[in-house]
Amino acid sequence: MGDLRYDAGWQYHGVRVVRLENSRLLIDVMPDLGGRIFRWTDKRRDRDWLWRHPRIAPAILPAGSDYDANFSGGWDELFPCCCACSHAGEVYPDHGEYWTRPCAWQVHSKDGELTLHLQAEGTVTPTRMERWITLAAGSPTVRIRYRITHLGRYPFDYLWASHPALAIRPGDRLIIPAGAGRVASPGMGRVSSDAADFTWPMVTGADGRPVDLSRIPEEAGGAPGYEMVYLTELHAGWYALLRPEERCGFGLAFDPGVFRCLWLFQSLGGWRGLHVAVVEPATGYPIDLPEAAANGRCSRLRPGEVLETAVTAVVFDGRDAVGGIAPDGTVS
C-alpha cells in the first residue's frame, strides 16, 4: 500500500483505536465510541488539529449518558438531536444516540486508497448510520461519506450536526463564508445579554462594543462561560481554522444543501477552564429539537428514505488567507 497503512492492534485508555496513516496524516478512530475521530494529526508539523480534554479520557459509556460530563474531545456525529428532550412522543438522549453506539468496522484497500467503513444502528430511532473514511496515498485530504437509512415505518423529525472539536490558539482565525447569524447564548462569554441577530463575524459585546467572533483573542478578558451562535446564512459550504503566523490550517468542505447552517461553540477558558472551538455543520437550528420542529427548522426522515452526503477535511500549509475550499479539498 506504499505509504498507506492501518493499525487496529492497540487501545487508548482501554478503548480500541483504528489508525489510518499516510505520509502526511495520522487519523485515529474509536469504533466503540460511535466511530469518534480522536486524532487528526498533520505529521509534517506534528500537530493534532482536534482538541482533547486535558482531564477527561475517552471511555465506553451506556446509552443516555451525559455528554458534557464525558466530553473527551475529538469529532462525533450528533443525531437525531443535540439537547436531551421529549418530542413527538419519544425521549431522545443528550447529544443524540450515536456517540455511545459501538460500530462494526472494516478496512478496505483499493487503488491507492485506504477506507474505514463504520456501521451502527440507533437505540431510539430505527436507523442505520454508515460512514466511509477514505485516505489516499500522500494526500492531505480525507473524504468522509455518510449514509443514514430509515429502517422503520413512521417519519420522524431530526437534527444532525457533525461535531469536530478544534484545538485553537490565540491569534487563530475562523474563516466562514457566512452572513446572518443568531446568538444562542446571550450574556455569556464576550457577548451582550441583548445580542440576538447579527452579521458574521461582528456581534455586540458585553461592554456594548463590537466583538469579532472569527478571531481567537490573546485573552478572553476573564469572560465567564462559553459563546454559541448559529450561522444561518451560508454563502458556501466550507470553513477553515487558520493559523496565520504559521501559515497553516484545517478546513472542512460540506454540502450546504444538507447542512444548511453552522453551529459555533467557543470556550476561551471561561467554560470549565477549556480552550476549544466546535464548528458544526448542521441540518437546522436551534439545538433544541422541539423548538426547531415548531419553527420549521429541522429535517424529517421518512420510512425507507436514505440520506447520503459527504464532507472533505484538509490540512494545508503556505497560506495566511483562505478564499475557499472545494468539495475535493482544494484550498484557494
Short mmCIF file of the C-alpha atoms (twelve columns), coordinates in Angstrom:
data_MODEL
# 
_entry.id   MODEL 
# 
loop_
_atom_site.group_PDB 
_atom_site.id 
_atom_site.type_symbol 
_atom_site.label_atom_id 
_atom_site.label_alt_id 
_atom_site.label_comp_id 
_atom_site.label_asym_id 
_atom_site.label_seq_id 
_atom_site.Cartn_x 
_atom_site.Cartn_y 
_atom_site.Cartn_z 
_atom_site.pdbx_PDB_model_num 
ATOM 1   C CA . MET A 1   0.000   0.000  0.000  1 
ATOM 2   C CA . GLY A 2   3.017   2.273  -0.269 1 
ATOM 3   C CA . ASP A 3   2.801   4.979  2.378  1 
ATOM 4   C CA . LEU A 4   -0.719  3.852  3.358  1 
ATOM 5   C CA . ARG A 5   -1.158  1.702  6.439  1 
ATOM 6   C CA . TYR A 6   -3.568  0.978  9.230  1 
ATOM 7   C CA . ASP A 7   -3.165  -0.445 12.699 1 
ATOM 8   C CA . ALA A 8   -6.021  -1.822 14.804 1 
ATOM 9   C CA . GLY A 9   -3.859  -3.580 17.355 1 
ATOM 10  C CA . TRP A 10  -3.834  -1.111 20.194 1 
ATOM 11  C CA . GLN A 11  -6.004  0.747  22.721 1 
ATOM 12  C CA . TYR A 12  -6.093  4.168  24.352 1 
ATOM 13  C CA . HIS A 13  -7.386  4.184  27.965 1 
ATOM 14  C CA . GLY A 14  -8.936  0.800  27.272 1 
ATOM 15  C CA . VAL A 15  -10.742 1.908  24.094 1 
ATOM 16  C CA . ARG A 16  -9.931  0.254  20.759 1 
ATOM 17  C CA . VAL A 17  -8.268  2.545  18.207 1 
ATOM 18  C CA . VAL A 18  -8.095  2.064  14.444 1 
ATOM 19  C CA . ARG A 19  -5.314  4.193  13.000 1 
ATOM 20  C CA . LEU A 20  -5.236  5.266  9.351  1 
ATOM 21  C CA . GLU A 21  -1.984  6.771  8.170  1 
ATOM 22  C CA . ASN A 22  -0.156  8.089  5.116  1 
ATOM 23  C CA . SER A 23  2.979   10.207 4.754  1 
ATOM 24  C CA . ARG A 24  1.024   13.367 5.608  1 
ATOM 25  C CA . LEU A 25  -1.737  12.412 8.046  1 
ATOM 26  C CA . LEU A 26  -2.429  10.226 11.054 1 
ATOM 27  C CA . ILE A 27  -6.107  9.634  11.848 1 
ATOM 28  C CA . ASP A 28  -7.229  7.756  14.977 1 
ATOM 29  C CA . VAL A 29  -10.795 6.426  15.090 1 
ATOM 30  C CA . MET A 30  -12.591 4.780  18.015 1 
ATOM 31  C CA . PRO A 31  -15.276 2.421  16.651 1 
ATOM 32  C CA . ASP A 32  -16.652 1.589  20.104 1 
ATOM 33  C CA . LEU A 33  -17.365 5.284  20.778 1 
ATOM 34  C CA . GLY A 34  -19.693 5.803  17.842 1 
ATOM 35  C CA . GLY A 35  -16.777 5.956  15.413 1 
ATOM 36  C CA . ARG A 36  -15.341 9.053  17.099 1 
ATOM 37  C CA . ILE A 37  -12.334 10.509 15.300 1 
ATOM 38  C CA . PHE A 38  -9.995  11.208 18.197 1 
ATOM 39  C CA . ARG A 39  -6.845  12.450 16.456 1 
ATOM 40  C CA . TRP A 40  -6.265  14.312 13.192 1 
ATOM 41  C CA . THR A 41  -2.523  14.853 13.095 1 
ATOM 42  C CA . ASP A 42  -0.574  16.716 10.436 1 
ATOM 43  C CA . LYS A 43  2.649   14.693 10.519 1 
ATOM 44  C CA . ARG A 44  4.755   17.414 8.887  1 
ATOM 45  C CA . ARG A 45  4.098   19.694 11.845 1 
ATOM 46  C CA . ASP A 46  3.375   17.026 14.467 1 
ATOM 47  C CA . ARG A 47  0.123   18.905 15.166 1 
ATOM 48  C CA . ASP A 48  -3.237  17.441 16.086 1 
ATOM 49  C CA . TRP A 49  -5.993  19.755 14.851 1 
ATOM 50  C CA . LEU A 50  -8.614  18.039 17.003 1 
ATOM 51  C CA . TRP A 51  -8.993  19.111 20.607 1 
ATOM 52  C CA . ARG A 52  -8.734  16.647 23.502 1 
ATOM 53  C CA . HIS A 53  -9.923  17.314 27.016 1 
ATOM 54  C CA . PRO A 54  -6.956  17.749 29.390 1 
ATOM 55  C CA . ARG A 55  -8.736  15.974 32.277 1 
ATOM 56  C CA . ILE A 56  -11.247 13.532 30.749 1 
ATOM 57  C CA . ALA A 57  -10.147 10.392 28.937 1 
ATOM 58  C CA . PRO A 58  -12.359 8.623  26.393 1 
ATOM 59  C CA . ALA A 59  -14.451 5.812  27.836 1 
ATOM 60  C CA . ILE A 60  -17.096 3.340  26.730 1 
ATOM 61  C CA . LEU A 61  -20.400 4.612  28.128 1 
ATOM 62  C CA . PRO A 62  -24.001 3.389  28.267 1 
ATOM 63  C CA . ALA A 63  -26.696 4.890  26.079 1 
ATOM 64  C CA . GLY A 64  -28.228 8.020  27.569 1 
ATOM 65  C CA . SER A 65  -25.029 9.247  29.233 1 
ATOM 66  C CA . ASP A 66  -24.448 12.942 29.881 1 
ATOM 67  C CA . TYR A 67  -22.348 14.345 27.053 1 
ATOM 68  C CA . ASP A 68  -20.608 17.358 28.596 1 
ATOM 69  C CA . ALA A 69  -19.579 15.451 31.724 1 
ATOM 70  C CA . ASN A 70  -17.837 12.890 29.489 1 
ATOM 71  C CA . PHE A 71  -16.706 15.166 26.640 1 
ATOM 72  C CA . SER A 72  -13.169 13.929 25.996 1 
ATOM 73  C CA . GLY A 73  -12.817 15.695 22.654 1 
ATOM 74  C CA . GLY A 74  -12.470 14.648 19.030 1 
ATOM 75  C CA . TRP A 75  -15.124 14.510 16.293 1 
ATOM 76  C CA . ASP A 76  -18.560 12.998 16.995 1 
ATOM 77  C CA . GLU A 77  -21.775 12.754 14.984 1 
ATOM 78  C CA . LEU A 78  -24.864 14.082 16.792 1 
ATOM 79  C CA . PHE A 79  -28.123 12.500 15.586 1 
ATOM 80  C CA . PRO A 80  -31.128 12.856 15.857 1 
ATOM 81  C CA . CYS A 81  -30.809 15.715 18.352 1 
ATOM 82  C CA . CYS A 82  -28.407 17.749 20.427 1 
ATOM 83  C CA . CYS A 83  -30.224 18.509 23.672 1 
ATOM 84  C CA . ALA A 84  -31.850 15.699 25.604 1 
ATOM 85  C CA . CYS A 85  -35.557 16.157 25.034 1 
ATOM 86  C CA . SER A 86  -39.028 14.701 24.645 1 
ATOM 87  C CA . HIS A 87  -40.529 15.214 21.213 1 
ATOM 88  C CA . ALA A 88  -43.491 13.730 19.347 1 
ATOM 89  C CA . GLY A 89  -43.984 11.027 21.969 1 
ATOM 90  C CA . GLU A 90  -40.309 9.965  22.082 1 
ATOM 91  C CA . VAL A 91  -37.485 10.609 24.548 1 
ATOM 92  C CA . TYR A 92  -34.136 11.443 22.973 1 
ATOM 93  C CA . PRO A 93  -30.752 11.198 24.745 1 
ATOM 94  C CA . ASP A 94  -28.265 14.004 25.278 1 
ATOM 95  C CA . HIS A 95  -26.344 14.826 22.090 1 
ATOM 96  C CA . GLY A 96  -28.156 12.074 20.243 1 
ATOM 97  C CA . GLU A 97  -27.928 8.308  20.234 1 
ATOM 98  C CA . TYR A 98  -24.886 7.510  18.089 1 
ATOM 99  C CA . TRP A 99  -21.943 8.876  20.101 1 
ATOM 100 C CA . THR A 100 -22.258 5.972  22.568 1 
ATOM 101 C CA . ARG A 101 -23.058 3.264  19.985 1 
ATOM 102 C CA . PRO A 102 -20.385 0.670  19.140 1 
ATOM 103 C CA . CYS A 103 -19.745 0.435  15.410 1 
ATOM 104 C CA . ALA A 104 -18.974 -2.619 13.343 1 
ATOM 105 C CA . TRP A 105 -15.982 -1.797 11.172 1 
ATOM 106 C CA . GLN A 106 -13.846 -2.995 8.281  1 
ATOM 107 C CA . VAL A 107 -10.827 -1.571 6.484  1 
ATOM 108 C CA . HIS A 108 -10.541 -1.849 2.701  1 
ATOM 109 C CA . SER A 109 -7.599  -1.019 0.440  1 
ATOM 110 C CA . LYS A 110 -8.022  -0.308 -3.261 1 
ATOM 111 C CA . ASP A 111 -6.379  1.821  -5.968 1 
ATOM 112 C CA . GLY A 112 -4.070  3.735  -3.658 1 
ATOM 113 C CA . GLU A 113 -6.750  4.451  -1.056 1 
ATOM 114 C CA . LEU A 114 -7.498  3.150  2.430  1 
ATOM 115 C CA . THR A 115 -11.132 3.203  3.600  1 
ATOM 116 C CA . LEU A 116 -12.518 2.543  7.059  1 
ATOM 117 C CA . HIS A 117 -16.207 1.566  6.918  1 
ATOM 118 C CA . LEU A 118 -18.188 2.100  10.143 1 
ATOM 119 C CA . GLN A 119 -21.760 0.991  10.758 1 
ATOM 120 C CA . ALA A 120 -24.163 1.168  13.710 1 
ATOM 121 C CA . GLU A 121 -27.895 1.248  14.362 1 
ATOM 122 C CA . GLY A 122 -29.823 3.587  16.619 1 
ATOM 123 C CA . THR A 123 -31.176 2.749  20.066 1 
ATOM 124 C CA . VAL A 124 -34.135 5.142  19.767 1 
ATOM 125 C CA . THR A 125 -34.667 5.788  16.075 1 
ATOM 126 C CA . PRO A 126 -34.984 2.866  13.636 1 
ATOM 127 C CA . THR A 127 -31.958 3.995  11.662 1 
ATOM 128 C CA . ARG A 128 -28.606 2.783  10.435 1 
ATOM 129 C CA . MET A 129 -25.689 5.207  10.144 1 
ATOM 130 C CA . GLU A 130 -22.745 4.303  7.918  1 
ATOM 131 C CA . ARG A 131 -19.520 6.185  7.297  1 
ATOM 132 C CA . TRP A 132 -16.681 5.601  4.881  1 
ATOM 133 C CA . ILE A 133 -13.488 7.431  5.925  1 
ATOM 134 C CA . THR A 134 -11.101 7.425  2.967  1 
ATOM 135 C CA . LEU A 135 -7.435  8.391  2.973  1 
ATOM 136 C CA . ALA A 136 -5.388  8.426  -0.256 1 
ATOM 137 C CA . ALA A 137 -1.640  7.917  -0.528 1 
ATOM 138 C CA . GLY A 138 0.307   11.116 0.132  1 
ATOM 139 C CA . SER A 139 -2.826  13.245 0.396  1 
ATOM 140 C CA . PRO A 140 -3.560  15.953 2.996  1 
ATOM 141 C CA . THR A 141 -7.306  15.412 2.468  1 
ATOM 142 C CA . VAL A 142 -9.735  12.873 3.886  1 
ATOM 143 C CA . ARG A 143 -13.176 12.215 2.452  1 
ATOM 144 C CA . ILE A 144 -15.961 11.061 4.760  1 
ATOM 145 C CA . ARG A 145 -19.069 9.686  3.090  1 
ATOM 146 C CA . TYR A 146 -22.264 9.235  5.116  1 
ATOM 147 C CA . ARG A 147 -25.403 7.196  4.674  1 
ATOM 148 C CA . ILE A 148 -28.341 7.283  7.105  1 
ATOM 149 C CA . THR A 149 -31.126 4.798  6.348  1 
ATOM 150 C CA . HIS A 150 -34.620 4.854  7.869  1 
ATOM 151 C CA . LEU A 151 -35.484 1.241  8.735  1 
ATOM 152 C CA . GLY A 152 -38.867 1.871  10.331 1 
ATOM 153 C CA . ARG A 153 -42.471 2.586  9.444  1 
ATOM 154 C CA . TYR A 154 -43.072 6.178  10.562 1 
ATOM 155 C CA . PRO A 155 -41.394 9.506  9.789  1 
ATOM 156 C CA . PHE A 156 -39.592 11.489 12.482 1 
ATOM 157 C CA . ASP A 157 -38.015 14.928 12.924 1 
ATOM 158 C CA . TYR A 158 -34.291 15.209 13.428 1 
ATOM 159 C CA . LEU A 159 -31.293 17.466 13.805 1 
ATOM 160 C CA . TRP A 160 -27.909 16.206 12.666 1 
ATOM 161 C CA . ALA A 161 -24.693 18.025 13.475 1 
ATOM 162 C CA . SER A 162 -21.178 16.910 12.622 1 
ATOM 163 C CA . HIS A 163 -19.232 17.903 15.748 1 
ATOM 164 C CA . PRO A 164 -15.445 18.358 15.327 1 
ATOM 165 C CA . ALA A 165 -13.866 19.953 18.397 1 
ATOM 166 C CA . LEU A 166 -10.912 22.007 17.166 1 
ATOM 167 C CA . ALA A 167 -7.725  22.825 19.045 1 
ATOM 168 C CA . ILE A 168 -7.466  26.634 18.984 1 
ATOM 169 C CA . ARG A 169 -4.683  29.024 19.909 1 
ATOM 170 C CA . PRO A 170 -4.585  32.796 20.432 1 
ATOM 171 C CA . GLY A 171 -4.266  34.516 17.066 1 
ATOM 172 C CA . ASP A 172 -6.168  31.805 15.148 1 
ATOM 173 C CA . ARG A 173 -8.945  32.846 12.783 1 
ATOM 174 C CA . LEU A 174 -12.193 31.131 11.839 1 
ATOM 175 C CA . ILE A 175 -12.803 31.762 8.142  1 
ATOM 176 C CA . ILE A 176 -16.501 31.144 7.444  1 
ATOM 177 C CA . PRO A 177 -18.388 32.415 4.364  1 
ATOM 178 C CA . ALA A 178 -21.498 33.420 6.288  1 
ATOM 179 C CA . GLY A 179 -23.859 36.371 6.512  1 
ATOM 180 C CA . ALA A 180 -26.672 36.382 9.059  1 
ATOM 181 C CA . GLY A 181 -26.328 34.726 12.415 1 
ATOM 182 C CA . ARG A 182 -28.209 34.376 15.679 1 
ATOM 183 C CA . VAL A 183 -26.801 34.364 19.202 1 
ATOM 184 C CA . ALA A 184 -27.691 31.198 21.105 1 
ATOM 185 C CA . SER A 185 -26.071 32.231 24.412 1 
ATOM 186 C CA . PRO A 186 -26.788 35.933 25.081 1 
ATOM 187 C CA . GLY A 187 -24.932 37.302 28.093 1 
ATOM 188 C CA . MET A 188 -22.294 34.587 28.106 1 
ATOM 189 C CA . GLY A 189 -18.622 34.873 27.218 1 
ATOM 190 C CA . ARG A 190 -17.925 38.158 25.476 1 
ATOM 191 C CA . VAL A 191 -21.473 38.544 24.142 1 
ATOM 192 C CA . SER A 192 -24.029 41.115 25.266 1 
ATOM 193 C CA . SER A 193 -27.173 39.938 27.048 1 
ATOM 194 C CA . ASP A 194 -29.104 41.983 24.455 1 
ATOM 195 C CA . ALA A 195 -27.456 40.286 21.468 1 
ATOM 196 C CA . ALA A 196 -29.785 38.491 19.078 1 
ATOM 197 C CA . ASP A 197 -29.440 38.557 15.299 1 
ATOM 198 C CA . PHE A 198 -26.111 39.741 13.895 1 
ATOM 199 C CA . THR A 199 -23.993 39.737 10.760 1 
ATOM 200 C CA . TRP A 200 -20.971 37.435 10.911 1 
ATOM 201 C CA . PRO A 201 -18.434 37.910 12.372 1 
ATOM 202 C CA . MET A 202 -19.317 41.003 14.416 1 
ATOM 203 C CA . VAL A 203 -21.597 40.743 17.438 1 
ATOM 204 C CA . THR A 204 -22.377 43.228 20.205 1 
ATOM 205 C CA . GLY A 205 -20.118 42.635 23.187 1 
ATOM 206 C CA . ALA A 206 -20.875 42.736 26.903 1 
ATOM 207 C CA . ASP A 207 -19.452 46.284 27.077 1 
ATOM 208 C CA . GLY A 208 -21.514 47.452 24.094 1 
ATOM 209 C CA . ARG A 209 -18.583 47.429 21.700 1 
ATOM 210 C CA . PRO A 210 -18.388 45.098 18.700 1 
ATOM 211 C CA . VAL A 211 -16.651 41.735 19.121 1 
ATOM 212 C CA . ASP A 212 -15.138 39.802 16.208 1 
ATOM 213 C CA . LEU A 213 -16.078 36.170 16.812 1 
ATOM 214 C CA . SER A 214 -13.826 34.984 13.972 1 
ATOM 215 C CA . ARG A 215 -10.630 35.932 15.839 1 
ATOM 216 C CA . ILE A 216 -9.353  33.913 18.771 1 
ATOM 217 C CA . PRO A 217 -8.127  36.620 21.168 1 
ATOM 218 C CA . GLU A 218 -4.947  36.684 23.165 1 
ATOM 219 C CA . GLU A 219 -7.113  36.941 26.271 1 
ATOM 220 C CA . ALA A 220 -10.840 36.492 26.715 1 
ATOM 221 C CA . GLY A 221 -10.982 39.315 29.249 1 
ATOM 222 C CA . GLY A 222 -11.982 36.973 32.035 1 
ATOM 223 C CA . ALA A 223 -15.411 36.461 30.472 1 
ATOM 224 C CA . PRO A 224 -17.204 33.531 32.095 1 
ATOM 225 C CA . GLY A 225 -18.887 30.697 30.285 1 
ATOM 226 C CA . TYR A 226 -18.923 29.923 26.600 1 
ATOM 227 C CA . GLU A 227 -20.235 31.531 23.432 1 
ATOM 228 C CA . MET A 228 -22.582 29.828 20.982 1 
ATOM 229 C CA . VAL A 229 -24.079 31.197 17.789 1 
ATOM 230 C CA . TYR A 230 -25.934 29.830 14.780 1 
ATOM 231 C CA . LEU A 231 -24.712 30.942 11.367 1 
ATOM 232 C CA . THR A 232 -27.979 30.706 9.470  1 
ATOM 233 C CA . GLU A 233 -26.954 32.246 6.143  1 
ATOM 234 C CA . LEU A 234 -24.134 30.342 4.467  1 
ATOM 235 C CA . HIS A 235 -22.736 31.673 1.200  1 
ATOM 236 C CA . ALA A 236 -20.865 28.400 0.553  1 
ATOM 237 C CA . GLY A 237 -20.314 25.014 2.193  1 
ATOM 238 C CA . TRP A 238 -16.905 25.250 3.817  1 
ATOM 239 C CA . TYR A 239 -14.931 26.755 6.672  1 
ATOM 240 C CA . ALA A 240 -11.310 26.936 7.802  1 
ATOM 241 C CA . LEU A 241 -9.388  27.277 11.051 1 
ATOM 242 C CA . LEU A 242 -6.402  29.393 10.007 1 
ATOM 243 C CA . ARG A 243 -3.181  29.912 11.958 1 
ATOM 244 C CA . PRO A 244 -1.810  32.994 10.141 1 
ATOM 245 C CA . GLU A 245 1.536   33.288 11.920 1 
ATOM 246 C CA . GLU A 246 2.412   29.727 10.892 1 
ATOM 247 C CA . ARG A 247 0.608   29.909 7.516  1 
ATOM 248 C CA . CYS A 248 -1.261  26.663 8.077  1 
ATOM 249 C CA . GLY A 249 -4.692  25.401 8.986  1 
ATOM 250 C CA . PHE A 250 -7.510  22.877 8.899  1 
ATOM 251 C CA . GLY A 251 -10.502 23.099 6.602  1 
ATOM 252 C CA . LEU A 252 -13.783 21.326 6.014  1 
ATOM 253 C CA . ALA A 253 -15.984 21.304 2.902  1 
ATOM 254 C CA . PHE A 254 -19.591 20.089 3.144  1 
ATOM 255 C CA . ASP A 255 -22.860 20.133 1.211  1 
ATOM 256 C CA . PRO A 256 -24.910 23.206 2.245  1 
ATOM 257 C CA . GLY A 257 -27.960 21.546 0.740  1 
ATOM 258 C CA . VAL A 258 -27.831 19.039 3.616  1 
ATOM 259 C CA . PHE A 259 -26.016 21.034 6.309  1 
ATOM 260 C CA . ARG A 260 -27.876 24.314 5.932  1 
ATOM 261 C CA . CYS A 261 -26.268 26.172 8.833  1 
ATOM 262 C CA . LEU A 262 -23.306 26.091 11.214 1 
ATOM 263 C CA . TRP A 263 -23.368 25.888 14.985 1 
ATOM 264 C CA . LEU A 264 -20.321 27.613 16.511 1 
ATOM 265 C CA . PHE A 265 -19.416 26.901 20.130 1 
ATOM 266 C CA . GLN A 266 -16.360 28.587 21.650 1 
ATOM 267 C CA . SER A 267 -14.845 28.405 25.100 1 
ATOM 268 C CA . LEU A 268 -11.886 30.708 25.598 1 
ATOM 269 C CA . GLY A 269 -11.088 29.436 29.068 1 
ATOM 270 C CA . GLY A 270 -14.328 30.588 30.692 1 
ATOM 271 C CA . TRP A 271 -16.202 27.267 30.489 1 
ATOM 272 C CA . ARG A 272 -14.560 24.684 32.731 1 
ATOM 273 C CA . GLY A 273 -11.151 26.200 32.000 1 
ATOM 274 C CA . LEU A 274 -11.225 24.851 28.433 1 
ATOM 275 C CA . HIS A 275 -9.992  26.395 25.173 1 
ATOM 276 C CA . VAL A 276 -11.888 24.868 22.253 1 
ATOM 277 C CA . ALA A 277 -13.962 25.768 19.211 1 
ATOM 278 C CA . VAL A 278 -16.581 23.383 17.840 1 
ATOM 279 C CA . VAL A 279 -17.661 24.367 14.318 1 
ATOM 280 C CA . GLU A 280 -20.562 22.102 13.387 1 
ATOM 281 C CA . PRO A 281 -22.241 21.773 10.003 1 
ATOM 282 C CA . ALA A 282 -25.874 21.182 10.970 1 
ATOM 283 C CA . THR A 283 -29.162 20.402 9.273  1 
ATOM 284 C CA . GLY A 284 -31.106 23.026 11.238 1 
ATOM 285 C CA . TYR A 285 -31.343 25.150 14.365 1 
ATOM 286 C CA . PRO A 286 -31.641 25.778 17.291 1 
ATOM 287 C CA . ILE A 287 -30.096 22.876 19.190 1 
ATOM 288 C CA . ASP A 288 -33.432 22.130 20.869 1 
ATOM 289 C CA . LEU A 289 -35.282 19.685 18.578 1 
ATOM 290 C CA . PRO A 290 -38.848 20.545 19.704 1 
ATOM 291 C CA . GLU A 291 -38.190 24.252 19.158 1 
ATOM 292 C CA . ALA A 292 -36.566 23.628 15.779 1 
ATOM 293 C CA . ALA A 293 -39.537 21.485 14.733 1 
ATOM 294 C CA . ALA A 294 -42.071 24.077 15.909 1 
ATOM 295 C CA . ASN A 295 -40.311 26.717 13.800 1 
ATOM 296 C CA . GLY A 296 -39.881 24.504 10.729 1 
ATOM 297 C CA . ARG A 297 -36.094 24.490 11.071 1 
ATOM 298 C CA . CYS A 298 -35.349 20.795 11.453 1 
ATOM 299 C CA . SER A 299 -35.334 17.978 8.905  1 
ATOM 300 C CA . ARG A 300 -37.612 14.956 8.621  1 
ATOM 301 C CA . LEU A 301 -36.684 11.388 7.685  1 
ATOM 302 C CA . ARG A 302 -39.356 9.238  6.067  1 
ATOM 303 C CA . PRO A 303 -39.723 5.442  6.040  1 
ATOM 304 C CA . GLY A 304 -37.287 3.855  3.617  1 
ATOM 305 C CA . GLU A 305 -35.530 7.154  2.977  1 
ATOM 306 C CA . VAL A 306 -31.753 7.084  2.567  1 
ATOM 307 C CA . LEU A 307 -29.859 10.284 3.326  1 
ATOM 308 C CA . GLU A 308 -26.409 10.425 1.751  1 
ATOM 309 C CA . THR A 309 -23.821 13.166 1.820  1 
ATOM 310 C CA . ALA A 310 -20.060 13.654 2.149  1 
ATOM 311 C CA . VAL A 311 -17.555 16.045 3.687  1 
ATOM 312 C CA . THR A 312 -13.886 16.574 2.887  1 
ATOM 313 C CA . ALA A 313 -11.371 17.654 5.509  1 
ATOM 314 C CA . VAL A 314 -7.937  19.021 4.634  1 
ATOM 315 C CA . VAL A 315 -4.803  20.258 6.385  1 
ATOM 316 C CA . PHE A 316 -2.915  22.939 4.482  1 
ATOM 317 C CA . ASP A 317 0.351   24.889 4.531  1 
ATOM 318 C CA . GLY A 318 1.785   28.010 2.944  1 
ATOM 319 C CA . ARG A 319 -1.287  30.232 3.367  1 
ATOM 320 C CA . ASP A 320 -2.072  33.217 5.542  1 
ATOM 321 C CA . ALA A 321 -5.506  33.626 3.914  1 
ATOM 322 C CA . VAL A 322 -8.212  31.283 2.635  1 
ATOM 323 C CA . GLY A 323 -10.702 32.205 -0.070 1 
ATOM 324 C CA . GLY A 324 -12.454 28.867 -0.439 1 
ATOM 325 C CA . ILE A 325 -12.311 25.091 -0.053 1 
ATOM 326 C CA . ALA A 326 -13.654 22.994 -2.913 1 
ATOM 327 C CA . PRO A 327 -15.585 19.741 -2.384 1 
ATOM 328 C CA . ASP A 328 -12.391 17.796 -3.244 1 
ATOM 329 C CA . GLY A 329 -10.449 19.683 -0.535 1 
ATOM 330 C CA . THR A 330 -8.602  22.090 -2.838 1 
ATOM 331 C CA . VAL A 331 -7.812  25.281 -0.899 1 
ATOM 332 C CA . SER A 332 -7.817  28.633 -2.679 1 
# 
